[in-house]
Every structure is written in C-alpha cells, then in structure tokens.
Amino acid sequence: MSSNPPRIYLASTSPRRRELLRQIGVHFEVLTFRGGERGDDADVDETPLPNEAVEHYVERVALTKAEAGWRRVHWRKLPRRPVLAADTTLELDGEIIGKPRDMADARAILGRLSGRSHRVLTAIAISDGTHIRSSLSVSDVRFRILSEDDIRHYVLSGEPMDKAGAYGIQGKAAIFIEEIRGSYSSIMGLPLFETAQLLEDGFGYAL
Ligand SMILES: Cc1cn([C@H]2C[C@H](O)[C@@H](COP(=O)(O)OP(=O)(O)OP(=O)(O)O)O2)c(=O)[nH]c1=O
C-alpha cells in the first residue's frame, strides 16, 4: 500500500472497481455504506423506469450512486474530495440485463448470450458537491456457442452471481468470449480511459 493520501472517494462495493482504479495509480478511499445513519440512505434503487433507454438508465444510476456517496461525505463531515461511482449493465434485444436474481436466472441469461453479441454499458459519475459529471462507455461482446455443460459448470462456480449479465470477463468466462469491441476495463466495471479523462478534464486531477 502506498502512503500517499487519498484524493478521491470510490463509492462502490465492487472489488473489481478498486482493482481497476489502483491500476491507474489513483489514490482513493472506499466510501463504505453503513446504513441507518442520517444521510446514509438505503442502497440506490436500480429499477429501470418504464421504457427507459439503457444508455439513460446506466448514466442515471451512476449519477444517483455518486450523489448518494456525496451525501455520505457531507453527513459524516469527511474531508471534501470528489466521489466516483459507476454502474454496469448489459443490453440484449433492447432489454436491460443486470445481475442474475438466482442460479436459474444466471443459466437463462447465459443461454441467451450464447453464440451472439450483446452490448455492455458502463457509466461513471463524479461529484464534488458543487458539480457532477458523467461519462458513458459502450462495448460489444461476442460469445461463442455455450453448451448446457458449459453453462452448468460456470453457474456452479459461483462466478456469475454478483455480475451484470451473469459473467466476468476477468474470470473463467474469458473462455466464452470470441471478440470484444470497446473497452476491457469498462466491461469489467470501470472504464479507465473515461475515468482518467473525467478526473483530469472535469476535476483538475493530474494523473
Ligand atoms: C459484464 C461484467 C460485469 N462485472 C461486474 C462489475 C460490477 O461490479 C457488476 C455490475 O453491477 P453494478 O450494479 O454496476 O455494481 P455493483 O453493485 O457490483 O457495485 P457498486 O457498489 O459499485 O454499485 O458486474 C464484472 O466484474 N465483469 C464483467 O465482465
């Protein structure tokens, strides 16, 4: 661990996002969710609005997470630093696909991804209490055809359960992925190019 002081907060429970942010040398502190406290509102509601376009949906959720994170900084009287949050979702046949509800849902999602392409969208948002800005990264991912055994084994591994689209490109699902067009880090949960750009251009952060 570096002894450099943190310069931003990461409002995220995702270990992947921590790992990715570390990769580009941003010194951050994870803004934990305690619940029950004033300003510590319940988890962000990730229900899509009726007929909401997926681009609008991910950006709205990322902005809401960053705002909720900023409220925590404010109520806990923490040092003022920008708060970074993100949201990742899939789009297939015009449908928003998030994390699987259970193992049966994970099997159904993977069955739908088999042998075709889908889009992965990750939005990031940064708030410093005065202004808030967001950025969107969209990638195409093509899966090879998955057999029933592929799906069964993968779901039993437990890897799909906390991930949008029921897979992790950084994990065993790598063997299913024929091609990606876009950003690997974004598919994994945090688009590093867009994150650096937003920190530099929007918040004067020198990387
Ligand atoms: C498609 C894909 C998603 N994912 C993960 C990234 C995200 O953690 C998760 C999507 O869920 P999100 O709701 O974006 O994030 P989260 O609830 O895990 O974390 P946070 O506290 O920041 O809201 O799916 C992978 O790890 N690899 C992949 O290939």
The ligand as an SDF file (V2000), in Angstrom:
LIG
                    3D

 29 30  0  0  0  0  0  0  0  0999 V2000
  -20.0150   -7.8340  -17.5950 C   0  0  0  0  0  0  0  0  0  0  0  0
  -19.2070   -7.8630  -16.3280 C   0  0  0  0  0  0  0  0  0  0  0  0
  -19.6700   -7.2900  -15.1210 C   0  0  0  0  0  0  0  0  0  0  0  0
  -18.9180   -7.3410  -13.9840 N   0  0  0  0  0  0  0  0  0  0  0  0
  -19.3980   -6.7340  -12.7010 C   0  0  0  0  0  0  0  0  0  0  0  0
  -18.9340   -5.2880  -12.5000 C   0  0  0  0  0  0  0  0  0  0  0  0
  -19.9130   -4.7830  -11.4580 C   0  0  0  0  0  0  0  0  0  0  0  0
  -19.3640   -4.9990  -10.1610 O   0  0  0  0  0  0  0  0  0  0  0  0
  -21.1420   -5.6670  -11.6470 C   0  0  0  0  0  0  0  0  0  0  0  0
  -22.3250   -4.8530  -12.1260 C   0  0  0  0  0  0  0  0  0  0  0  0
  -23.0290   -4.3410  -11.0420 O   0  0  0  0  0  0  0  0  0  0  0  0
  -23.1540   -2.8020  -10.6730 P   0  0  0  0  0  0  0  0  0  0  0  0
  -24.5470   -2.5890  -10.1830 O   0  0  0  0  0  0  0  0  0  0  0  0
  -22.6460   -1.9450  -11.7960 O   0  0  0  0  0  0  0  0  0  0  0  0
  -22.1280   -2.6110   -9.4690 O   0  0  0  0  0  0  0  0  0  0  0  0
  -22.0230   -3.3280   -8.0530 P   0  0  0  0  0  0  0  0  0  0  0  0
  -23.3710   -3.4230   -7.4120 O   0  0  0  0  0  0  0  0  0  0  0  0
  -21.2700   -4.6290   -8.2050 O   0  0  0  0  0  0  0  0  0  0  0  0
  -21.0910   -2.3610   -7.2380 O   0  0  0  0  0  0  0  0  0  0  0  0
  -21.3600   -0.8310   -6.7390 P   0  0  0  0  0  0  0  0  0  0  0  0
  -21.2370   -0.8800   -5.2390 O   0  0  0  0  0  0  0  0  0  0  0  0
  -20.2270   -0.0540   -7.3720 O   0  0  0  0  0  0  0  0  0  0  0  0
  -22.7130   -0.3770   -7.1950 O   0  0  0  0  0  0  0  0  0  0  0  0
  -20.8020   -6.6510  -12.6230 O   0  0  0  0  0  0  0  0  0  0  0  0
  -17.6600   -7.9540  -13.9870 C   0  0  0  0  0  0  0  0  0  0  0  0
  -16.9850   -7.9970  -12.9340 O   0  0  0  0  0  0  0  0  0  0  0  0
  -17.1800   -8.4790  -15.1570 N   0  0  0  0  0  0  0  0  0  0  0  0
  -17.8920   -8.4750  -16.3280 C   0  0  0  0  0  0  0  0  0  0  0  0
  -17.3830   -8.9820  -17.3590 O   0  0  0  0  0  0  0  0  0  0  0  0
  1  2  1  0
  2  3  2  0
  2 28  1  0
  3  4  1  0
  4  5  1  0
  4 25  1  0
  5  6  1  0
  5 24  1  0
  6  7  1  0
  7  8  1  0
  7  9  1  0
  9 10  1  0
  9 24  1  0
 10 11  1  0
 11 12  1  0
 12 13  2  0
 12 14  1  0
 12 15  1  0
 15 16  1  0
 16 17  2  0
 16 18  1  0
 16 19  1  0
 19 20  1  0
 20 21  2  0
 20 22  1  0
 20 23  1  0
 25 26  2  0
 25 27  1  0
 27 28  1  0
 28 29  2  0
M  END
$$$$
